Amino acid sequence: QIDYKMLTLNCVNPENENAPEIPVKVLNCDTITQVKEKLLDAVYKGVPYSQRPKAGDMDLEWRQGRMARIILQDEDVTTKIDNDWKRLNTLAHYQVTDGSSVALVPKQNSAYNISNSSTFTKSLSRYESMLRTASSPDSLRSRTPMITPDLESGTKLWHLVKNHDHMDQREGDRGSKMVSEIYLTRLLATKGTLQKFVDDLFETIFSTAHRGSALPLAIKYMFDFLDEQAD
Protein backbone atom coordinates (compact mmCIF):
# COMPACT_ATOMS: atom_id res chain seq x y z
CA GLN A 1 0.00 0.00 0.00
CA ILE A 2 1.28 3.46 -0.95
CA ASP A 3 0.92 6.19 1.65
CA TYR A 4 0.02 9.50 0.07
CA LYS A 5 -1.55 12.83 0.91
CA MET A 6 -3.66 15.21 -1.14
CA LEU A 7 -2.15 18.68 -1.59
CA THR A 8 -3.53 21.87 -3.08
CA LEU A 9 -0.91 23.92 -4.92
CA ASN A 10 -1.56 27.52 -5.91
CA CYS A 11 -0.24 27.95 -9.44
CA VAL A 12 0.74 31.38 -10.71
CA ASN A 13 -1.10 32.25 -13.91
CA PRO A 14 1.61 32.09 -16.62
CA GLU A 15 -0.27 34.60 -18.78
CA ASN A 16 -0.58 37.18 -16.00
CA GLU A 17 1.34 36.85 -12.73
CA ASN A 18 -0.83 39.54 -11.14
CA ALA A 19 -3.98 37.49 -11.72
CA PRO A 20 -5.34 35.28 -8.91
CA GLU A 21 -3.44 32.03 -8.43
CA ILE A 22 -5.09 28.84 -9.67
CA PRO A 23 -5.63 26.10 -7.05
CA VAL A 24 -4.71 22.63 -8.31
CA LYS A 25 -5.09 19.35 -6.44
CA VAL A 26 -2.13 16.98 -6.61
CA LEU A 27 -0.68 14.09 -4.59
CA ASN A 28 2.51 14.34 -2.57
CA CYS A 29 3.65 11.09 -4.23
CA ASP A 30 3.39 12.61 -7.74
CA THR A 31 6.61 13.01 -9.68
CA ILE A 32 7.48 16.51 -10.82
CA THR A 33 6.46 15.70 -14.40
CA GLN A 34 3.08 14.43 -13.17
CA VAL A 35 2.59 17.65 -11.21
CA LYS A 36 3.44 19.74 -14.28
CA GLU A 37 0.89 17.79 -16.33
CA LYS A 38 -1.82 18.41 -13.72
CA LEU A 39 -0.97 22.11 -13.54
CA LEU A 40 -1.10 22.41 -17.33
CA ASP A 41 -4.48 20.66 -17.39
CA ALA A 42 -5.85 23.18 -14.89
CA VAL A 43 -4.25 26.32 -16.32
CA TYR A 44 -5.01 25.54 -19.97
CA LYS A 45 -8.28 23.64 -19.53
CA GLY A 46 -9.99 25.72 -22.24
CA VAL A 47 -7.11 25.45 -24.72
CA PRO A 48 -6.74 22.63 -27.29
CA TYR A 49 -4.05 20.16 -26.24
CA SER A 50 -2.06 20.79 -29.42
CA GLN A 51 -1.79 24.50 -28.54
CA ARG A 52 -0.72 24.00 -24.93
CA PRO A 53 2.88 24.08 -23.67
CA LYS A 54 4.43 20.66 -23.15
CA ALA A 55 5.49 19.57 -19.68
CA GLY A 56 8.97 18.82 -20.99
CA ASP A 57 9.37 22.43 -22.13
CA MET A 58 8.48 23.87 -18.72
CA ASP A 59 10.17 23.98 -15.32
CA LEU A 60 8.28 23.82 -12.04
CA GLU A 61 9.24 26.58 -9.60
CA TRP A 62 8.42 26.34 -5.91
CA ARG A 63 8.11 29.92 -4.73
CA GLN A 64 8.47 31.53 -1.31
CA GLY A 65 7.94 35.22 -1.88
CA ARG A 66 9.50 36.93 -4.90
CA MET A 67 13.14 36.07 -4.34
CA ALA A 68 13.13 32.61 -2.81
CA ARG A 69 12.40 29.97 -5.42
CA ILE A 70 13.55 26.45 -6.24
CA ILE A 71 13.36 24.53 -9.50
CA LEU A 72 11.89 21.08 -8.86
CA GLN A 73 12.94 18.26 -11.19
CA ASP A 74 12.40 14.53 -11.57
CA GLU A 75 16.16 14.07 -11.26
CA ASP A 76 18.83 16.30 -9.72
CA VAL A 77 21.78 16.06 -7.33
CA THR A 78 19.42 15.21 -4.46
CA THR A 79 17.94 12.18 -6.21
CA LYS A 80 18.10 9.10 -4.00
CA ILE A 81 20.25 6.34 -5.47
CA ASP A 82 20.40 2.77 -4.16
CA ASN A 83 22.89 0.60 -6.03
CA ASP A 84 21.62 0.62 -9.63
CA TRP A 85 18.19 2.03 -8.72
CA LYS A 86 17.44 5.75 -8.93
CA ARG A 87 14.17 7.04 -7.49
CA LEU A 88 12.30 9.82 -9.28
CA ASN A 89 11.82 12.90 -7.13
CA THR A 90 8.32 13.61 -5.82
CA LEU A 91 6.70 16.47 -3.95
CA ALA A 92 7.22 14.48 -0.75
CA HIS A 93 10.96 14.27 -1.57
CA TYR A 94 11.13 18.07 -1.61
CA GLN A 95 8.73 18.30 1.37
CA VAL A 96 6.37 20.60 -0.52
CA THR A 97 3.56 21.64 1.82
CA ASP A 98 -0.15 22.10 1.27
CA GLY A 99 -1.02 25.54 -0.07
CA SER A 100 2.44 26.17 -1.53
CA SER A 101 2.82 28.63 -4.39
CA VAL A 102 4.27 27.24 -7.62
CA ALA A 103 4.80 28.48 -11.16
CA LEU A 104 5.40 26.99 -14.59
CA VAL A 105 8.22 28.79 -16.40
CA PRO A 106 9.94 28.12 -19.73
CA LYS A 107 13.12 26.10 -19.24
CA GLN A 108 15.40 28.66 -20.83
CA ASN A 109 14.13 31.41 -18.50
CA SER A 110 14.23 29.46 -15.25
CA ALA A 111 16.92 30.27 -12.71
CA TYR A 112 18.14 28.01 -9.93
CA ASN A 113 17.76 30.72 -7.31
CA ILE A 114 18.18 29.55 -3.73
CA SER A 115 18.00 32.41 -1.28
CA ASN A 116 19.25 32.49 2.30
CA SER A 117 16.32 34.69 3.29
CA SER A 118 14.84 34.18 6.75
CA THR A 119 11.45 33.67 5.08
CA PHE A 120 12.53 30.21 3.94
CA THR A 121 10.59 27.37 5.45
CA LYS A 122 12.20 24.37 7.13
CA SER A 123 11.60 22.38 3.97
CA LEU A 124 13.59 24.80 1.85
CA SER A 125 16.39 24.89 4.41
CA ARG A 126 16.53 21.11 4.35
CA TYR A 127 16.70 21.13 0.56
CA GLU A 128 19.52 23.69 0.64
CA SER A 129 21.40 21.39 3.03
CA MET A 130 20.82 18.47 0.66
CA LEU A 131 22.34 20.50 -2.17
CA ARG A 132 25.43 21.37 -0.13
CA THR A 133 25.92 17.73 0.81
CA ALA A 134 25.38 16.53 -2.74
CA SER A 135 27.84 19.16 -4.04
CA SER A 136 30.75 17.98 -1.89
CA PRO A 137 33.67 16.42 -3.88
CA ASP A 138 33.15 12.95 -2.40
CA SER A 139 29.45 13.09 -3.07
CA LEU A 140 29.91 14.29 -6.63
CA ARG A 141 32.37 11.50 -7.37
CA SER A 142 29.90 8.91 -6.16
CA ARG A 143 26.67 10.42 -7.48
CA THR A 144 27.28 12.47 -10.61
CA PRO A 145 27.83 9.49 -12.96
CA MET A 146 24.44 8.18 -11.87
CA ILE A 147 22.42 11.35 -12.47
CA THR A 148 21.82 10.54 -16.14
CA PRO A 149 20.39 7.08 -16.88
CA ASP A 150 23.14 4.95 -18.38
CA LEU A 151 22.12 1.88 -20.34
CA GLU A 152 25.62 0.41 -20.02
CA SER A 153 25.67 0.71 -16.23
CA GLY A 154 22.12 -0.60 -15.97
CA THR A 155 20.75 2.33 -13.96
CA LYS A 156 17.01 1.86 -13.48
CA LEU A 157 14.44 4.49 -12.57
CA TRP A 158 11.58 3.84 -10.19
CA HIS A 159 8.75 5.88 -8.78
CA LEU A 160 6.63 4.14 -6.14
CA VAL A 161 7.47 0.45 -6.57
CA LYS A 162 10.53 -1.23 -8.02
CA ASN A 163 9.83 -3.63 -10.86
CA HIS A 164 11.46 -6.60 -9.14
CA ASP A 165 9.05 -6.17 -6.21
CA HIS A 166 6.36 -7.67 -8.45
CA MET A 167 8.34 -10.66 -9.71
CA ASP A 168 6.63 -13.06 -7.31
CA GLN A 169 3.26 -11.61 -8.24
CA ARG A 170 4.02 -12.08 -11.93
CA GLU A 171 4.77 -15.75 -11.31
CA GLY A 172 1.34 -16.10 -9.76
CA ASP A 173 -0.26 -14.24 -12.64
CA ARG A 174 0.93 -16.82 -15.15
CA GLY A 175 -1.71 -19.26 -13.95
CA SER A 176 -4.49 -16.74 -14.45
CA LYS A 177 -3.15 -15.93 -17.92
CA MET A 178 -3.37 -19.60 -18.86
CA VAL A 179 -6.99 -19.65 -17.71
CA SER A 180 -7.75 -16.59 -19.84
CA GLU A 181 -6.34 -18.34 -22.91
CA ILE A 182 -9.08 -20.94 -22.57
CA TYR A 183 -11.54 -18.27 -23.65
CA LEU A 184 -9.63 -17.62 -26.89
CA THR A 185 -11.95 -19.84 -28.94
CA ARG A 186 -14.99 -18.07 -27.49
CA LEU A 187 -13.41 -14.74 -28.38
CA LEU A 188 -12.84 -15.84 -31.97
CA ALA A 189 -16.40 -17.13 -32.24
CA THR A 190 -17.76 -13.82 -30.95
CA LYS A 191 -15.60 -11.93 -33.44
CA GLY A 192 -16.98 -14.02 -36.29
CA THR A 193 -20.54 -13.31 -35.16
CA LEU A 194 -20.05 -9.55 -34.91
CA GLN A 195 -17.79 -9.08 -37.94
CA LYS A 196 -20.63 -8.86 -40.47
CA PHE A 197 -22.49 -6.22 -38.46
CA VAL A 198 -19.33 -4.13 -38.06
CA ASP A 199 -18.57 -4.40 -41.78
CA ASP A 200 -22.14 -3.38 -42.66
CA LEU A 201 -21.86 -0.37 -40.34
CA PHE A 202 -18.72 0.97 -42.02
CA GLU A 203 -20.12 0.16 -45.47
CA THR A 204 -23.21 2.23 -44.70
CA ILE A 205 -21.24 5.17 -43.32
CA PHE A 206 -18.37 5.41 -45.78
CA SER A 207 -19.42 3.74 -49.02
CA THR A 208 -20.60 5.96 -51.89
CA ALA A 209 -21.56 3.01 -54.10
CA HIS A 210 -25.26 3.19 -53.21
CA ARG A 211 -25.69 6.94 -52.85
CA GLY A 212 -23.75 8.17 -55.88
CA SER A 213 -22.60 11.28 -54.06
CA ALA A 214 -20.02 12.48 -51.59
CA LEU A 215 -20.00 11.44 -47.96
CA PRO A 216 -22.48 13.08 -45.58
CA LEU A 217 -21.32 16.46 -44.26
CA ALA A 218 -21.30 15.13 -40.71
CA ILE A 219 -18.61 12.61 -41.67
CA LYS A 220 -16.59 15.31 -43.44
CA TYR A 221 -16.78 17.62 -40.42
CA MET A 222 -15.67 14.81 -38.13
CA PHE A 223 -12.52 14.13 -40.14
CA ASP A 224 -11.85 17.85 -40.60
CA PHE A 225 -11.96 18.14 -36.81
CA LEU A 226 -9.52 15.23 -36.43
CA ASP A 227 -7.18 16.85 -38.97
CA GLU A 228 -7.25 20.13 -37.04
CA GLN A 229 -6.43 18.34 -33.79
CA ALA A 230 -3.55 16.54 -35.48
CA ASP A 231 -2.11 19.86 -36.62
N, C-alpha and C positions, 0 to 999 in steps of 0.2 A: 504494500500500500504506500502511495506517495503522499507525504504530508505537504499541503500547500495552503496558501492564504490568498484571499481576494484583496486586491489593492485597487484604489482609484487614483490614477495619475492625472494631473492637470496639464494638458498639452498646450503650449503656446501656439496661437494661430500663425502658421508660416506666412500667410498672406498679409497679416497685420498684427504685429506684436502688441499693439495697444488695445486690440480687441479682447473681449473676455476669453479666458482660457477654456479649453474644451475638456470636460471630464471623460476619461476613458477607463473602463474596467479591464484589468489584466490580472494575471496570477503571478505570485512571487517566484514560481518555478518556471516561468516563461524564459526562454533565451532572449537575448537582445534583439535578434532578428524577428522573433515572434512578436515581441512588443512593438517593434517598428511597423510590422504588418497591421497590427490592431490599431495603432495610432493613425496610420494612413487610411484604414477603413473608416474611422470615425471622422477624420478631418476632411476627407474627400468623398464622403458618402454620396454626394450628388453629382460626382464627376465620373465619366466613363473610365473603366479600368485602364484602357489603352492610353488615356491622357493623364493618368496619375503618375507621380514620381515613383520610382522603384525603390524598394527597401535597401537594395544594395548600393544605391546612389546617395543614400542619406546616412548621416550619423545621428545617434541619439545622445543628446546632452541632458545631463542631470544638473539642474540649476539651483543655486542657493543665493538669491539676490542677483545683482547684475554682474558681479565680478567672479564669484565663485561658481565654477562649472566644471563638470567632468564628462569626458566622452566615454560612453559605455560601449563595449564591444563583445562579440562572442568569444574572441580570443585576444589576450594581451599578456603582459608580463606577469599578471597576477593569476593567470589560468592555472588551475590545479592539475598537476601531472602525477600519475601513479604508474611507474614503469612505462609501458608503451600505451597507456590510456591517458587521454587528455579530455577533461570535462569542459563542456561549453559553459560559459559564464551565464548566470541568470540574475534576475533582480535580487534574489536572496543572497547571491554571492557578493553583490555590491552593498547589501543591506539597505536597499531603497525602501523608504517608509511610505505608508499610506498618506495620500494627499500631496506627494512630492510634485514639484514643478519640473516638467521636461520639455524639450523642444527638438524638432527634427530640422537639421541643417544640412545643406549640401556638403559633401565630403571635402571638397577643395576649400571651403570657407571655414571649416571647423578648426578650432584651436584647442590644444590640450592644455587648458588653463587651470592649474590647481593653486588656489589662493591659500595663504596662511591666515586669512581673516578669522577673527574670533567668532564670526557668525556661522562658521562651519559646524555641522552636527558631528556627533561621535562617529557616525557611519563614515563621513567624509574623512575624518581624522584617521580612522582605521585604514581606509583605502590608501591614504597618503603614506601611511606606515608600510603598507604592503608594497607600494611602489619603491620606497627606499630600500626595503629588504630585497626585492626582486632585482634592483639595479646594482647591487653589490657585485664586485668582480667574481666571487665564488658562485653567486647565484646565477649570474649571466652565463658563466661557463657551463653550468649544469642545465640551464633552462632554455637559453636562446635557441639552440639547435632544434628544440622540440616545439617552438612556437608555431612554425609552419608545418602542416601535415607532410610527412615524408613517406612516400610509398616504399622506398628502399628500407627504411628503418622500421616500417610497420606500425607507425603511430596511428592510433585509432581514436576517433572522437566519440564521446557519449554524452547524453543529456541527462536522463533520469535513471535509465537502467542500462547496464552493459549487456551487449549481445550474448556473451557467454552465460549470463545469468539465466537465460531461457533455454539452454541446451537440453536440460533434463525435461523441460516441458515439451520441447520439440519431439523428443523421443516418444513421449506419451501421445503426442498428436498424430504420430504415424498410424496408430491403430485406427483413429477416427477417420483419417484420410482414406484408409483401405475400405472402411465401411461406406464412405461417400461414393467410392468408385463403383459400388454395387448398383447405384442408381443411374449409372451411365446409360444403360440400355433404355431405361425409362425416359431419360432426358432426350435421347435420340428419337424415340418414338413420339414424344411430345413435339419435338422440332418438326418432324415429318407431318404431324397433324396440322400445325399452325402455319407451315411454310406457304401453303396455297393462299391462305387468307392474307398473309403479309404481302405476298407478291401481287395479289389483286388490289390491295390498298395502294401500293406504289404505282401500279399500272393506271389506276383511276386518277391519281393525283398528277402524275408527271407525263403520261402518254398523251400525244397529240393525234394519235392515229384515228380516234373515233370522234374528235371534235373539229379537226381540220383548221385549228386556229392556235394561236399562242397560248401559253400557260395562263391560268387565272392570275389576275393582278395580285391577289393575296400571296400567291406563291412567289411571284417576282419580288414583292416588297419584303418577304421574309429573307430571301437570299441577298437582296440589297442591304438589308440590315446586318446580316452576317458578314458581308464584305466590308461594311463600314467598321464593324467591331474588329475585324482582322487588321484593318489599316491602323 
